[in-house]
């Protein structure tokens, strides 16, 4: 059977999800992507080409990718193309979905397309992949537990610095081939080797300089309700979840926005009264979890004052809607 696996490119959970799927279907063609229309168009085009090249049915497995409302029409067209070519779809995810996004699967009784979601907020995508595709495999179970540790920022077991290695690979021109190679290694049970160590050694020097620069650029603001936020112009070498922990340890901030030169924003919180995904919903292409989310700003990312004002409004609007 032909199998295409599409997973999130930015973190351990996405890579481990694909690795577990690869263990279940070793013949899989694995692709990685991130959020945003441009990324979903790219991955859709890759799927179109793969399906056209095959002369027999297959299955597409989406892992660790939420479906935002603005992507529904695009994905609906892809689903119709797959159905007409006798391909089926399984979408496995742990992000919050809107009713509009869920409606693309109908009543979920259609055997050609199925969505599997965790609504508890307690599982990562790798755990769902393990449970539904390979629940009798101890190695897959262990990988799922490591992904859970990474995704929920726990310190309950040792994990090699894979989150930062993935960040480093994203800065290289052969990112997708490196990520595919990493996915293949992990599916074979190789979590760290001398090649990864050599790459990581290069990365740490770049990361440490980037963090020093970001600390200097951090701009803090106190909102009228006492919420303390900061916007941090960030660098591709920074792993935002880990850096946010460092920032929260050194400050009394409630929420931090990591802003790239392209206007992409990663949101992290230390105050449980704030939900990152609700703040992200006020931005372009926003989505994620209560504790970590992201999106894009509408204003000029190079104008820090404008960016701070827009993100301040996003916090205020999310709190206003929460209180209604």
Order of alpha helices (4+ residues) and beta strands (2+ residues): beta-alpha-beta-alpha-beta-alpha-beta-alpha-beta-alpha-alpha-alpha-alpha-alpha-beta-beta-alpha-beta-beta-alpha-beta-beta-alpha
